Amino acid sequence: MVSCRLPLFALYLVVFLADAAIFTSPVQRNIEPILELLGRHAAEESRTFHEARSNTQRRDIVQAALQSGDDATASADNQTGIWDSSILNPYIVPAQLGNPPQPFRLLLDLAWDTLFVPAADCEGDCEDFDQKSHFYLDDSSTYVKLDPRAELVYGTDRFFGELATDTFRIAGLEISDQYFVNVHRANPLGFLSFYFGYDGVLGLAPRFDHPLTSTTLTLAPSPWSMMVNQSVLDHNLFALELPSGVMDIRDPDRRGEITFGNISEKYASSDFVHMPLSNYSDQVWAVEAQSLTWENETHPIHEDFVNLTLAGFDTTSWFIGLPGDWSKNIYASVKHKCSSILCTVNCDQRGEMPNITFGIGGKKITLTPFDYVDEMMGMDDEMVCLFDVYPTDGRYPLNAIVLGKPFMETFYR
């Protein structure tokens, strides 16, 4: 059962700094989105290095911070670490669910809303107990089951479980009665599954109103909505400083930081660029795009968007998504190689590649080739430079730009 109402138009604000980003919003209450603009990508988009699985050592480091008796080990001033996971599932954060707290590694996703974790009896793709933490509901004194039939699709898998509430903790914050899906089965949509490197998903989309059961429309507020509505934040914002620099495919170990309710002190005196978020949809962190420029000296490409075009901020896409023929035209102007998985350029070639400028939110944001080309250490100790721009036409109900990992790490370092 799907239900839609007209959205409550609210002005959100994205605040950019060269090395960080802040997301802020007013109180959000029980308003259903007009559309899910930048939902999870289909299975054919979810492909990259199979070998880049989050290793046990890094899992233990994340969980050790949460299991410590000193909460400051896991967070300070409502801050907590962001760790690399893999190219496909870029960033994970530590969090806890239940009383007493049970630790999890959650995938950080700005374009998703539903908190979910694998149950103790989870079958299918979540049976890898050596790599995943599972939720033991009988061990939590505050667990409340709401609906026995909850179903959702994320990435390459369909998840089945029950809708429930329990105490959720992250970065020193405690959110009571947080809605989540306790997953009992995860089935791949096709012959491949990329549900690895994380236990569950922390969705920080601005709003959540989404049918999770086949029989009823259940309002299940996202963790962000719950934080705002329970007034646990000093200010209704969160700030991201994502991992940056060269990523080692074999053992990603870069670290960043997320801060809830405040801005990190190291950025307190910085100058910010303010961009109002679009009121077209309150489901995603997105701004309206005015133009796009590929600053090639011999074959420059420029477009002033006539139709409404949204640029969405995404922490799970390893690529930049562009509307129309933009990806085809860019690839035509750059010497590159593409496999069935991804595209690369010669790392030495970056100095000759053009800048790309996004006209978004009334501002001009420029990425150099050293920004939009991801430099990574490959499986054979060789430097690999990934250059992935994907077409977005046909995937969304309007023109869309996906500001994925290359964009996000440039401004969220």
C-alpha positions in Angstrom: 0.0 0.0 0.0 1.4 3.3 -1.1 0.1 6.7 0.0 1.2 10.2 -1.1 0.3 13.6 0.1 1.4 17.0 -1.0 4.7 17.8 0.7 5.1 20.4 3.4 7.5 22.8 1.7 10.3 23.7 4.0 13.5 25.5 3.5 16.5 23.4 4.2 20.1 24.5 4.1 23.3 22.9 3.0 26.4 24.7 4.2 29.6 23.9 2.4 33.2 24.3 3.5 36.1 23.2 1.4 36.8 20.4 3.9 33.4 19.7 5.5 29.7 19.8 5.1 26.8 20.6 7.4 23.2 19.5 6.9 20.4 21.3 8.8 16.7 21.1 8.9 13.6 22.3 10.9 11.5 19.9 12.9 9.9 17.2 10.7 6.6 15.6 11.6 4.5 13.0 9.8 4.6 14.4 6.3 4.7 12.0 3.4 7.1 12.6 0.5 5.8 13.3 -3.0 8.4 10.9 -4.4 11.5 9.1 -3.5 13.8 10.9 -5.9 17.2 9.5 -5.2 16.4 6.0 -3.9 18.8 3.0 -3.9 20.3 2.1 -7.2 19.3 -1.0 -9.1 21.4 -4.2 -8.9 23.1 -3.5 -12.2 24.6 -0.3 -10.7 25.9 -2.1 -7.7 29.1 -3.6 -9.0 32.8 -3.1 -8.2 35.7 -5.0 -6.6 34.4 -8.2 -5.0 37.7 -8.6 -3.1 37.2 -5.3 -1.2 35.4 -6.7 1.8 35.6 -5.1 5.2 38.1 -7.2 7.2 37.6 -8.6 10.6 40.3 -6.4 12.1 38.6 -3.2 11.1 35.3 -4.6 12.3 36.8 -5.3 15.7 38.2 -1.8 15.9 34.8 -0.2 15.3 33.1 -2.4 17.7 35.8 -2.1 20.4 35.0 1.7 20.6 31.4 0.9 21.2 31.9 -1.9 23.7 34.3 0.2 25.8 32.9 1.2 29.2 34.1 4.8 28.4 31.6 6.3 26.0 34.1 9.0 25.1 36.1 6.3 23.3 33.3 6.0 20.8 32.4 9.7 20.7 33.2 13.1 22.0 31.0 16.2 21.7 28.5 14.1 19.7 31.2 13.1 17.2 32.1 9.6 16.1 34.3 8.2 13.4 33.5 7.3 9.8 35.5 4.3 8.5 36.1 3.1 4.9 34.3 -0.1 4.0 34.8 -0.7 0.3 34.3 1.2 -3.0 30.8 -0.2 -3.3 29.8 0.5 0.3 32.0 3.5 1.0 31.5 4.5 4.6 30.5 2.9 7.9 29.8 4.4 11.3 29.6 2.7 14.8 26.3 2.7 16.6 24.4 0.7 19.3 20.9 -0.7 19.5 19.0 -2.0 22.5 19.4 -2.2 26.3 22.0 -3.2 27.2 23.6 -1.8 24.0 24.5 -4.1 21.1 27.2 -2.7 18.7 26.8 -2.5 14.9 28.6 -1.1 11.9 26.1 0.9 9.9 26.4 2.0 6.3 26.1 5.8 6.2 23.5 6.8 3.5 22.2 10.3 3.0 19.7 9.2 0.4 18.1 6.5 2.5 15.8 6.6 5.5 15.2 3.2 7.1 17.3 1.9 9.9 17.7 -1.9 9.7 20.0 -4.5 11.2 20.1 -8.3 10.9 18.3 -10.4 13.5 20.0 -13.2 15.5 18.1 -15.7 13.4 18.7 -13.9 10.0 19.0 -16.2 7.1 20.2 -15.8 3.5 22.8 -13.2 2.8 23.1 -12.2 6.5 24.2 -15.6 7.8 27.9 -14.7 7.7 28.3 -14.5 11.5 32.0 -14.0 11.2 31.6 -10.7 9.3 28.3 -9.3 10.7 26.9 -8.4 14.1 23.3 -9.6 14.7 20.6 -8.2 17.0 19.4 -10.4 19.8 16.0 -9.1 20.7 15.6 -11.3 23.9 18.7 -9.6 25.3 17.1 -6.1 25.1 14.7 -5.0 27.8 13.3 -2.1 25.7 12.6 -4.0 22.4 9.0 -3.6 21.2 7.7 -5.4 18.1 5.2 -3.3 16.1 4.5 -5.3 13.0 5.6 -8.9 12.1 5.7 -8.2 8.3 8.1 -5.6 7.1 9.8 -5.7 3.7 12.3 -3.4 1.9 14.7 -3.4 -1.0 18.2 -2.0 -0.5 21.1 -2.3 -3.0 21.2 -5.8 -4.4 18.9 -7.5 -1.7 15.4 -7.7 -0.6 15.0 -7.7 3.2 12.2 -9.3 5.2 11.7 -8.8 8.9 9.6 -7.1 11.6 9.1 -3.5 12.3 10.1 -2.7 15.9 11.4 0.1 18.2 14.3 0.1 20.7 16.9 2.5 22.1 19.4 3.7 19.5 22.8 5.3 20.4 25.2 7.0 18.2 28.0 9.6 18.8 27.0 9.9 22.5 23.3 10.6 21.6 20.5 8.4 22.9 17.3 8.1 20.9 14.5 6.3 22.6 11.9 4.2 20.7 13.7 4.4 17.4 11.9 2.6 14.6 13.9 0.0 12.7 13.5 -3.2 10.8 14.8 -6.3 12.5 15.7 -8.4 9.4 15.1 -12.1 9.4 16.0 -12.9 5.8 18.0 -11.2 3.1 17.6 -12.5 -0.5 19.6 -11.2 -3.5 17.6 -9.7 -6.3 19.8 -11.4 -8.8 22.7 -13.9 -8.9 25.1 -11.4 -7.1 24.8 -9.8 -3.7 26.9 -7.0 -2.3 25.6 -7.0 1.2 29.0 -7.1 2.8 31.3 -4.8 4.8 28.5 -3.6 7.0 25.8 -4.9 9.3 22.9 -2.6 8.7 22.1 0.9 7.3 21.9 4.3 9.0 19.6 6.4 6.8 20.0 10.1 7.3 17.5 11.3 4.6 15.7 14.4 5.8 12.3 12.7 6.2 10.7 9.3 6.4 7.2 8.3 5.5 7.2 5.0 3.7 5.1 1.9 3.7 7.1 -1.0 5.3 4.3 -3.6 5.5 2.1 -5.2 2.9 -1.1 -4.5 4.8 -0.7 -1.1 6.5 1.0 2.2 6.0 3.3 2.4 9.0 4.9 5.7 9.9 8.5 4.8 10.8 10.5 8.0 11.3 14.1 7.9 10.3 16.9 8.3 12.9 17.4 11.9 11.8 13.7 12.7 12.2 13.8 11.1 15.7 16.8 13.1 16.7 15.1 16.3 15.7 11.7 15.4 17.2 13.1 14.3 20.5 15.2 17.5 20.8 18.4 15.6 21.6 20.5 18.0 19.4 22.0 21.3 20.4 21.2 22.5 16.8 19.2 20.6 14.1 22.3 19.9 12.0 24.9 17.3 11.3 28.4 17.8 9.8 30.4 15.4 7.8 34.1 15.1 7.3 34.5 12.0 5.1 37.7 10.0 4.7 40.0 11.3 2.0 43.3 10.5 0.3 44.5 7.4 -1.4 42.3 4.3 -0.6 43.9 0.9 -0.4 41.6 -1.6 -2.1 43.0 -4.5 -0.1 42.6 -2.9 3.3 40.7 0.4 3.4 41.6 2.2 6.6 41.0 5.9 6.1 38.9 7.6 8.7 36.6 10.6 8.9 34.1 12.1 11.3 30.4 12.8 11.7 29.2 15.4 14.2 25.6 15.7 15.3 24.1 19.0 16.6 27.2 21.1 16.2 30.1 22.0 13.9 33.6 20.7 14.8 35.6 23.3 16.5 38.3 23.2 13.9 35.8 24.6 11.4 34.1 27.1 13.8 35.8 30.2 12.4 35.6 29.1 8.7 33.7 30.8 5.9 30.8 28.7 4.6 29.0 28.6 1.3 25.2 28.4 1.9 22.9 26.7 -0.6 19.1 26.3 0.0 17.9 22.7 -0.5 15.1 22.2 -3.1 11.5 22.2 -1.9 10.6 19.9 -4.7 11.0 16.9 -2.4 11.7 16.8 1.3 12.9 13.1 1.0 16.5 13.9 -0.1 19.3 16.3 0.5 19.2 17.9 -2.9 19.7 21.4 -4.4 18.5 22.7 -7.7 21.1 22.7 -10.5 21.3 25.6 -12.9 24.2 24.6 -15.2 27.0 22.2 -15.9 30.4 22.9 -17.6 33.1 20.6 -18.9 36.0 23.0 -19.3 37.7 21.3 -22.2 39.9 23.8 -24.1 39.3 22.2 -27.5 35.8 20.8 -27.0 34.1 22.6 -24.1 30.6 21.5 -23.1 28.2 23.7 -21.3 24.5 23.5 -20.5 22.1 25.8 -18.8 19.3 23.7 -17.5 15.9 24.8 -18.7 13.9 22.0 -17.0 14.0 21.4 -13.3 17.2 19.5 -12.4 18.1 18.3 -8.9 21.6 17.6 -7.6 21.5 15.1 -4.8 24.2 14.5 -2.2 25.0 10.8 -1.9 27.4 8.9 0.3 26.9 5.5 -1.2 27.6 6.1 -4.9 31.2 5.7 -6.0 30.5 7.7 -9.2 29.1 11.1 -10.3 25.7 10.8 -12.2 24.9 13.2 -14.9 21.7 13.8 -17.0 21.3 13.5 -20.8 24.3 12.7 -22.9 26.8 14.2 -20.5 28.6 11.0 -19.5 28.9 9.9 -23.2 30.2 13.3 -24.3 32.7 13.5 -21.4 34.1 10.0 -22.1 34.4 10.8 -25.8 36.7 13.7 -24.9 39.0 11.7 -22.5 41.3 8.8 -23.2 40.1 6.1 -20.9 39.6 2.3 -20.5 36.4 0.7 -19.3 35.8 -2.9 -18.1 32.5 -4.4 -17.3 32.9 -3.0 -13.8 34.4 0.5 -14.0 36.4 3.0 -16.0 39.9 4.2 -15.5 42.4 6.7 -16.8 46.1 6.9 -16.7 47.0 8.6 -13.4 49.6 10.8 -15.2 46.8 12.0 -17.5 45.0 13.9 -14.8 47.1 17.1 -15.3 45.8 17.4 -18.8 42.1 16.7 -18.1 39.6 19.6 -17.7 37.8 20.9 -14.7 34.1 20.3 -14.3 31.9 23.1 -12.8 28.5 22.5 -11.2 26.1 25.4 -11.1 24.1 24.3 -8.1 22.2 26.1 -5.4 23.0 29.4 -7.0 26.7 28.8 -6.6 29.6 27.6 -8.8 31.4 24.5 -7.5 34.5 23.4 -9.5 36.1 20.0 -9.3 39.6 19.5 -10.8 40.6 16.1 -12.3 42.5 15.5 -9.0 39.1 15.8 -7.3 36.8 13.8 -9.6 39.3 11.0 -10.4 39.6 8.6 -7.5 43.2 7.5 -6.8 43.4 4.1 -5.2 46.0 1.4 -4.5 45.0 -1.7 -6.5 45.3 -5.3 -5.7 48.8 -5.6 -7.2 50.4 -2.6 -5.5 49.7 -0.4 -8.5 48.0 2.9 -8.4 44.5 2.9 -10.1 42.7 6.1 -11.1 38.9 5.5 -11.3 36.9 7.9 -13.6 33.2 7.0 -13.4 30.4 9.2 -14.7 27.1 7.5 -15.1 24.0 8.6 -17.0 20.9 9.2 -14.8 18.2 9.5 -17.5 15.4 7.0 -17.0 16.4 6.3 -13.4 14.6 9.3 -11.8 11.3 11.2 -12.6 13.2 14.3 -13.6 16.7 15.5 -14.6 19.1 14.4 -11.8 22.7 14.8 -10.9 24.1 12.4 -8.4 26.9 14.0 -6.3 28.6 10.8 -5.2 31.9 9.8 -3.6 34.3 12.0 -5.8 32.2 15.1 -5.1 31.6 14.3 -1.5 35.2 13.6 -0.5 36.3 16.8 -2.2 34.2 19.0 0.1 33.8 16.7 3.1 37.4 15.7 3.8 
